[in-house]
Amino acid sequence: MMQRRDIDTMRRRRDIDGLVAALFDPDEIVRLTAAEALGAVGDERALEPLKRLKFSDPVADVRRTASFAHTRVVARIADRKAAESVTRGS
């Protein structure tokens, strides 16, 4: 079983694969913390796993956190694309 500090290390390293794998950990705190970390990192590879988690996790807090994280990733991707188009348009 993974621990919270493992999630923090993966977040700092931007280990998207490791964080996505943590979404399936038996410990709900690990799943919740991994979802939060994926939301903070904002990598589009997290979209589908977070979407699945927000509809399928048995724990309401984990579903809510995954939903918020999913929305946050979408927003970060949109912000990056907007910044890129402004840069290209200059």
N, C-alpha and C positions, 0 to 999 in steps of 0.2 A: 504494500500500500504506500502511496506517495504521501509526502508531507507538504505543508504549506510553504516551507522554505524552498522546497524543490520547485514549486510553482514560481516563486519570486525569482529564482535563478533562471528558469526558462524564460520568464518575461524579460529580464535584463538581457539575455542572450538572443531574444527574439526567436526562440525555438518554437515555431508555430506547430510543427508536427508533435512535439512533446506536449504542448499545451492542449492540442486537440485530443491526444491520447488520454490526457488527464480528465477530459470531459466524461470518460467512461469509468472512472475510478469508483469503487464501491462506497467510498466516503463522500457524503454529500458536501462537506466543507471543501474538499479538494475539487469537486466538480464546480462548485460555486466560485471558488477562488480562481480556477482556470478560466471560467467564463469571464470573470472580471478582467483578468489579465489579457485575454484575447480582445476584449473590447478596448482596452487601453492601447494595445499594440496596433490595432486597426488594419490588420492584413486581410485581404479579401479571401484567402484560403480558409479563413475561419467562418465565413458566411454560412455555408451549408451545414457544417456540424453544429453551429449555434442555433440555426433554424430548427434542426432536428431536436436538439435538446430542449428548446423552449416549448415544444409541443409534446415531448415524450417523457421528460424526467418525472419520476414519482413524487418529487418534493417541490412544493409550490414556490419556495424561495429560490430554488435553483432555476425553475422555469422562468420566474420573473427576472432573475439576474441574466439569464441567457437571452431573454427578449431585449433587455436594456442593452446588453453587450452587442447584440446583432444590430440594433438601431445605431449604436455608436460606431460600429465598423462601417455601416452604410454611409453615415455622415462623414466619417474621415475619408472614405474613398471619394465621395462627392467633392469634398474640400480640396483634395489633391488634384482631382481632374479639373476643377475650376481654376486652381492656381496654375496648372500646366497650360490651360488654354489662354490665360492672361499672359503668361510668359511667352507663348508662341505668337500671340497677337501683338506683342510690343514691337 
